[in-house]
């Protein structure tokens, strides 16, 4: 099944709907949101991220600058910057790719 087909089959679900599980060094996630959904602003000091648009439309905000995300777009998000995503359609889907992180560090 293609990434586009996975996104289409996840219609109505929000958040991570697929994760690459075959790699010990690489993390890839298919993330889907309906209209207005997304990931709130935060800073990730651990990894750089590549965001690839798969379906629908939305944006990623990187240090206050909005970058459109749609099918085929690629956005690089450096480590340590403020970032957020937001859907502008009912079928927003994007792939995130980054170095695998260690386990969560609660209370850090």
Backbone as JSON Lines, residues from 0, in Angstrom:
{"i":0,"aa":"X","n":[0.85,-1.18,0.0],"ca":[0.0,0.0,0.0],"c":[0.89,1.24,0.0]}
{"i":1,"aa":"X","n":[0.54,2.24,-0.81],"ca":[1.33,3.46,-0.88],"c":[1.03,4.38,0.31]}
{"i":2,"aa":"X","n":[1.9,5.36,0.55],"ca":[1.68,6.33,1.62],"c":[0.37,7.1,1.37]}
{"i":3,"aa":"X","n":[0.1,7.47,0.11],"ca":[-1.15,8.15,-0.22],"c":[-2.37,7.31,0.11]}
{"i":4,"aa":"X","n":[-2.3,6.01,-0.19],"ca":[-3.41,5.11,0.13],"c":[-3.58,4.96,1.64]}
{"i":5,"aa":"X","n":[-2.45,4.91,2.37],"ca":[-2.53,4.86,3.84],"c":[-3.22,6.11,4.38]}
{"i":6,"aa":"X","n":[-2.85,7.28,3.84],"ca":[-3.46,8.53,4.29],"c":[-4.96,8.53,4.0]}
{"i":7,"aa":"X","n":[-5.34,8.1,2.81],"ca":[-6.76,8.08,2.44],"c":[-7.55,7.12,3.34]}
{"i":8,"aa":"X","n":[-6.95,6.0,3.7],"ca":[-7.65,5.03,4.55],"c":[-7.75,5.5,6.0]}
{"i":9,"aa":"X","n":[-6.97,6.52,6.37],"ca":[-6.98,7.04,7.74],"c":[-7.92,8.22,7.9]}
{"i":10,"aa":"X","n":[-8.69,8.57,6.86],"ca":[-9.61,9.7,6.9],"c":[-10.44,9.66,8.18]}
{"i":11,"aa":"X","n":[-10.51,10.77,8.88],"ca":[-11.27,10.86,10.13],"c":[-10.45,10.57,11.37]}
{"i":12,"aa":"X","n":[-9.25,10.03,11.21],"ca":[-8.36,9.81,12.36],"c":[-7.41,10.98,12.48]}
{"i":13,"aa":"X","n":[-6.95,11.25,13.69],"ca":[-6.03,12.37,13.9],"c":[-4.78,11.9,14.62]}
{"i":14,"aa":"X","n":[-3.64,12.44,14.19],"ca":[-2.36,12.1,14.81],"c":[-1.59,11.12,13.96]}
{"i":15,"aa":"X","n":[-0.67,10.41,14.59],"ca":[0.18,9.44,13.87],"c":[-0.67,8.22,13.52]}
{"i":16,"aa":"X","n":[-0.73,7.89,12.23],"ca":[-1.52,6.75,11.77],"c":[-0.65,5.62,11.24]}
{"i":17,"aa":"X","n":[0.64,5.88,11.05],"ca":[1.58,4.85,10.59],"c":[2.98,5.25,11.02]}
{"i":18,"aa":"X","n":[3.78,4.26,11.41],"ca":[5.17,4.49,11.82],"c":[6.07,3.44,11.19]}
{"i":19,"aa":"X","n":[7.23,3.88,10.7],"ca":[8.25,2.96,10.2],"c":[8.8,2.2,11.39]}
{"i":20,"aa":"X","n":[8.77,0.88,11.33],"ca":[9.26,0.08,12.44],"c":[10.47,-0.77,12.08]}
{"i":21,"aa":"X","n":[10.99,-0.61,10.87],"ca":[12.05,-1.49,10.39],"c":[13.45,-0.94,10.61]}
{"i":22,"aa":"X","n":[13.58,0.24,11.18],"ca":[14.88,0.87,11.3],"c":[15.23,1.18,12.75]}
{"i":23,"aa":"X","n":[16.51,0.98,13.09],"ca":[16.95,1.35,14.44],"c":[17.52,2.76,14.48]}
{"i":24,"aa":"X","n":[17.73,3.38,13.3],"ca":[18.33,4.71,13.25],"c":[17.4,5.79,12.71]}
{"i":25,"aa":"X","n":[16.33,5.39,12.01],"ca":[15.48,6.35,11.34],"c":[14.05,6.24,11.84]}
{"i":26,"aa":"X","n":[13.37,7.38,11.97],"ca":[11.97,7.39,12.38],"c":[11.19,8.1,11.28]}
{"i":27,"aa":"X","n":[10.11,7.48,10.82],"ca":[9.2,8.1,9.86],"c":[7.78,7.86,10.35]}
{"i":28,"aa":"X","n":[6.97,8.91,10.31],"ca":[5.58,8.82,10.77],"c":[4.67,9.47,9.75]}
{"i":29,"aa":"X","n":[3.54,8.84,9.48],"ca":[2.49,9.46,8.69],"c":[1.51,10.08,9.67]}
{"i":30,"aa":"X","n":[1.31,11.39,9.53],"ca":[0.48,12.15,10.47],"c":[-0.7,12.72,9.7]}
{"i":31,"aa":"X","n":[-1.92,12.57,10.25],"ca":[-3.13,13.04,9.59],"c":[-3.96,13.91,10.53]}
{"i":32,"aa":"X","n":[-4.6,14.94,9.96],"ca":[-5.49,15.81,10.73],"c":[-6.62,16.28,9.84]}
{"i":33,"aa":"X","n":[-7.79,16.51,10.44],"ca":[-8.91,17.15,9.76],"c":[-8.74,18.66,9.86]}
{"i":34,"aa":"X","n":[-9.69,19.38,9.31],"ca":[-9.67,20.84,9.28],"c":[-9.38,21.44,10.65]}
{"i":35,"aa":"X","n":[-8.34,22.28,10.72],"ca":[-8.0,22.98,11.96],"c":[-7.15,22.18,12.93]}
{"i":36,"aa":"X","n":[-6.97,20.88,12.7],"ca":[-6.15,20.07,13.59],"c":[-4.67,20.31,13.35]}
{"i":37,"aa":"X","n":[-3.86,19.81,14.25],"ca":[-2.42,19.94,14.07],"c":[-1.66,19.73,15.35]}
{"i":38,"aa":"X","n":[-0.41,20.07,15.32],"ca":[0.48,19.95,16.47],"c":[0.78,21.35,16.97]}
{"i":39,"aa":"X","n":[0.54,21.58,18.26],"ca":[0.77,22.9,18.83],"c":[2.24,23.3,18.83]}
{"i":40,"aa":"X","n":[2.45,24.58,19.0],"ca":[3.81,25.12,18.98],"c":[4.65,24.52,20.1]}
{"i":41,"aa":"X","n":[5.86,24.14,19.75],"ca":[6.79,23.55,20.7],"c":[8.21,23.68,20.16]}
{"i":42,"aa":"X","n":[9.18,23.39,20.99],"ca":[10.58,23.37,20.57],"c":[11.09,21.95,20.77]}
{"i":43,"aa":"X","n":[11.74,21.41,19.75],"ca":[12.36,20.1,19.87],"c":[13.87,20.32,19.76]}
{"i":44,"aa":"X","n":[14.57,20.1,20.86],"ca":[16.02,20.29,20.88],"c":[16.8,19.05,20.47]}
{"i":45,"aa":"X","n":[16.08,17.94,20.17],"ca":[16.77,16.68,19.89],"c":[17.07,16.4,18.43]}
{"i":46,"aa":"X","n":[16.11,16.67,17.53],"ca":[16.29,16.23,16.14],"c":[15.86,17.28,15.12]}
{"i":47,"aa":"X","n":[16.47,17.23,13.94],"ca":[16.0,17.96,12.77],"c":[14.94,17.09,12.11]}
{"i":48,"aa":"X","n":[13.96,17.72,11.45],"ca":[12.85,16.98,10.87],"c":[12.63,17.42,9.43]}
{"i":49,"aa":"X","n":[12.35,16.46,8.57],"ca":[11.89,16.74,7.22],"c":[10.4,16.42,7.2]}
{"i":50,"aa":"X","n":[9.6,17.36,6.69],"ca":[8.15,17.17,6.56],"c":[7.83,17.13,5.07]}
{"i":51,"aa":"X","n":[7.17,16.04,4.65],"ca":[6.8,15.86,3.25],"c":[5.27,15.83,3.17]}
{"i":52,"aa":"X","n":[4.69,16.75,2.4],"ca":[3.24,16.77,2.22],"c":[2.77,15.56,1.44]}
{"i":53,"aa":"X","n":[1.68,14.93,1.89],"ca":[1.14,13.74,1.24],"c":[-0.24,14.01,0.65]}
{"i":54,"aa":"X","n":[-1.12,14.69,1.4],"ca":[-2.49,14.94,0.94],"c":[-3.04,16.2,1.6]}
{"i":55,"aa":"X","n":[-4.05,16.78,0.99],"ca":[-4.69,17.95,1.56],"c":[-3.75,19.14,1.61]}
{"i":56,"aa":"X","n":[-4.06,20.07,2.5],"ca":[-3.21,21.25,2.63],"c":[-3.17,21.72,4.08]}
{"i":57,"aa":"X","n":[-2.07,22.35,4.39],"ca":[-1.86,22.9,5.73],"c":[-0.58,23.7,5.72]}
{"i":58,"aa":"X","n":[-0.02,23.9,6.88],"ca":[1.25,24.61,6.96],"c":[2.04,24.13,8.16]}
{"i":59,"aa":"X","n":[3.33,24.36,8.09],"ca":[4.21,24.19,9.24],"c":[4.77,25.58,9.53]}
{"i":60,"aa":"X","n":[4.67,25.99,10.79],"ca":[5.24,27.27,11.2],"c":[6.59,26.99,11.84]}
{"i":61,"aa":"X","n":[7.63,27.62,11.32],"ca":[9.0,27.44,11.8],"c":[9.51,28.8,12.24]}
{"i":62,"aa":"X","n":[9.72,28.95,13.55],"ca":[10.15,30.24,14.11],"c":[9.32,31.41,13.6]}
{"i":63,"aa":"X","n":[7.99,31.22,13.59],"ca":[7.08,32.29,13.22],"c":[6.79,32.42,11.74]}
{"i":64,"aa":"X","n":[7.52,31.72,10.89],"ca":[7.31,31.8,9.43],"c":[6.52,30.59,8.96]}
{"i":65,"aa":"X","n":[5.38,30.82,8.28],"ca":[4.55,29.73,7.8],"c":[5.01,29.24,6.43]}
{"i":66,"aa":"X","n":[5.11,27.91,6.32],"ca":[5.49,27.25,5.08],"c":[4.33,26.36,4.65]}
{"i":67,"aa":"X","n":[3.79,26.54,3.45],"ca":[2.68,25.69,3.0],"c":[3.12,24.24,2.87]}
{"i":68,"aa":"X","n":[2.21,23.34,3.23],"ca":[2.46,21.9,3.09],"c":[1.3,21.31,2.3]}
{"i":69,"aa":"X","n":[1.62,20.67,1.18],"ca":[0.63,19.98,0.36],"c":[1.35,18.84,-0.35]}
{"i":70,"aa":"X","n":[0.62,18.09,-1.15],"ca":[1.18,16.9,-1.79],"c":[2.48,17.22,-2.53]}
{"i":71,"aa":"X","n":[3.57,16.6,-2.08],"ca":[4.86,16.73,-2.75],"c":[5.78,17.81,-2.21]}
{"i":72,"aa":"X","n":[5.29,18.67,-1.32],"ca":[6.19,19.7,-0.77],"c":[7.1,19.08,0.28]}
{"i":73,"aa":"X","n":[8.26,19.68,0.45],"ca":[9.22,19.23,1.45],"c":[9.67,20.45,2.24]}
{"i":74,"aa":"X","n":[9.63,20.33,3.57],"ca":[10.06,21.41,4.45],"c":[11.06,20.86,5.45]}
{"i":75,"aa":"X","n":[12.17,21.55,5.61],"ca":[13.19,21.18,6.6],"c":[12.96,22.0,7.86]}
{"i":76,"aa":"X","n":[12.9,21.33,9.01],"ca":[12.72,22.0,10.29],"c":[13.96,21.75,11.14]}
{"i":77,"aa":"X","n":[14.78,22.78,11.36],"ca":[16.0,22.6,12.15],"c":[15.71,22.26,13.62]}
{"i":78,"aa":"X","n":[16.64,21.66,14.25],"ca":[16.57,21.37,15.67],"c":[16.62,22.69,16.44]}
{"i":79,"aa":"X","n":[15.85,22.76,17.53],"ca":[15.92,23.9,18.43],"c":[15.08,25.11,18.06]}
{"i":80,"aa":"X","n":[14.24,25.0,17.0],"ca":[13.39,26.13,16.63],"c":[11.96,25.88,17.1]}
{"i":81,"aa":"X","n":[11.17,26.95,17.21],"ca":[9.75,26.82,17.53],"c":[9.06,26.31,16.28]}
{"i":82,"aa":"X","n":[8.17,25.33,16.45],"ca":[7.49,24.73,15.31],"c":[6.06,24.36,15.68]}
{"i":83,"aa":"X","n":[5.2,24.34,14.68],"ca":[3.8,23.93,14.84],"c":[3.27,23.53,13.47]}
{"i":84,"aa":"X","n":[2.24,22.69,13.42],"ca":[1.56,22.38,12.17],"c":[0.07,22.65,12.34]}
{"i":85,"aa":"X","n":[-0.6,22.95,11.22],"ca":[-2.04,23.2,11.24],"c":[-2.63,22.78,9.9]}
{"i":86,"aa":"X","n":[-3.77,22.08,9.96],"ca":[-4.46,21.64,8.75],"c":[-5.38,22.74,8.23]}
{"i":87,"aa":"X","n":[-5.41,22.88,6.91],"ca":[-6.32,23.81,6.24],"c":[-7.34,23.05,5.39]}
{"i":88,"aa":"X","n":[-7.38,21.73,5.55],"ca":[-8.34,20.9,4.81],"c":[-8.76,19.72,5.69]}
{"i":89,"aa":"X","n":[-9.77,18.99,5.24],"ca":[-10.26,17.82,6.0],"c":[-9.34,16.61,5.88]}
{"i":90,"aa":"X","n":[-8.45,16.61,4.89],"ca":[-7.66,15.41,4.6],"c":[-6.16,15.68,4.64]}
{"i":91,"aa":"X","n":[-5.72,16.52,5.56],"ca":[-4.3,16.9,5.65],"c":[-3.49,15.71,6.14]}
{"i":92,"aa":"X","n":[-2.45,15.36,5.38],"ca":[-1.56,14.26,5.76],"c":[-0.14,14.62,5.36]}
{"i":93,"aa":"X","n":[0.8,14.33,6.26],"ca":[2.21,14.58,5.96],"c":[3.07,13.51,6.63]}
{"i":94,"aa":"X","n":[4.25,13.34,6.07],"ca":[5.22,12.37,6.56],"c":[6.32,13.13,7.28]}
{"i":95,"aa":"X","n":[6.68,12.71,8.49],"ca":[7.83,13.28,9.18],"c":[8.95,12.26,9.15]}
{"i":96,"aa":"X","n":[10.17,12.73,8.91],"ca":[11.34,11.85,8.87],"c":[12.44,12.49,9.68]}
{"i":97,"aa":"X","n":[13.0,11.74,10.61],"ca":[14.08,12.26,11.45],"c":[14.87,11.11,12.07]}
{"i":98,"aa":"X","n":[16.0,11.46,12.65],"ca":[16.81,10.47,13.37],"c":[15.99,9.97,14.55]}
{"i":99,"aa":"X","n":[16.07,8.69,14.81],"ca":[15.33,8.12,15.94],"c":[15.85,8.73,17.24]}
{"i":100,"aa":"X","n":[14.93,9.06,18.11],"ca":[15.26,9.64,19.41],"c":[15.34,8.54,20.46]}
{"i":101,"aa":"X","n":[15.94,8.89,21.59],"ca":[15.94,7.99,22.73],"c":[14.57,8.0,23.38]}
{"i":102,"aa":"X","n":[14.42,7.25,24.47],"ca":[13.12,7.21,25.16],"c":[12.78,8.57,25.77]}
{"i":103,"aa":"X","n":[11.49,8.86,25.96],"ca":[11.11,10.12,26.57],"c":[11.75,10.3,27.94]}
{"i":104,"aa":"X","n":[12.1,11.54,28.23],"ca":[12.74,11.84,29.52],"c":[11.78,12.71,30.32]}
{"i":105,"aa":"X","n":[10.91,12.07,31.08],"ca":[9.91,12.75,31.86],"c":[10.57,13.56,32.97]}
{"i":106,"aa":"X","n":[10.1,14.81,33.13],"ca":[10.62,15.65,34.2],"c":[11.92,16.35,33.84]}
{"i":107,"aa":"X","n":[12.34,16.22,32.61],"ca":[13.59,16.82,32.17],"c":[13.48,18.3,31.97]}
